Amino acid sequence: MTEGPLIGISTYLETAARWGVWELEAALLPSGYPRLVQRAGGLAVMLPPDAPERAAAAVARLDGLVIAGGPDVDPSRYGAARDPRTGPPAPARDAWELALIGAALAAGVPLLGICRGMQLLNVALGGTLVQHLDGHAEVVGVFGGHPVAPVPGTRYAAAVPEATTVPTYHHQAVDRLGTGLVPSAHAADGTVEAVELPTAPWVVGVQWHPEMADDLRVVRALVEAASAARSVPDPA
């Protein structure tokens, strides 16, 4: 399959986007995300927020799915009161991406959650989040870095078997794991830095931002899983 599998990436809707003489609402995605998919051998397509009931139709056209980073998940989604340090809600994006995750899980479509995407995957499966965590986003607007260590025997460890330093920018993290999820990497302070769903064909979440680095191994694993899934014929 020389053209590569089709990988959808969730996007932002922003109301103050500017280009040329225009300042309009726009569907935005940092270019690192599609470039990451492309460099790993996939075809990237952007998925702007839509009606949640259309998520299954969108996912049915994809070979793989990436839920991108972004704003904090609304604490009401996991039954928690809002911490004063939690960012403003993004209800349309929460609803759309939760629907995309649900559709991908139901259809067995390979899924990678990045930062917020990992947190939302955890929430989708009934987990909760730590609403504020010090030390993982030290300078506003600047990516930091710290080592993460894989958990032996996991899918993540199969792709990245050694401890690596990863680009990080987050102030929230997984608290109680969602149903079926297992941790597959940790930071030195014990923070869960990657999760996966062993009962699914390929579902992984990473708390860091691989789109800000040159290590393609996690996304190549997604692309390989998507290619394998695409090559399996539908049952008659």
PyMOL commands that set and color helices and strands:
alter all, ss='L'
color gray80, all
select helices_A, chain A and resi 32-39+52-60+75-78+91-107+116-124+155-159+210-212+217-231
alter helices_A, ss='H'
color red, helices_A
select strands_A, chain A and resi 6-10+12-19+22-28+43-47+64-67+111-114+129-130+144-150+164-168+173-174+182-187+192-196+203-206
alter strands_A, ss='S'
color yellow, strands_A
deselect
rebuild
show_as cartoon
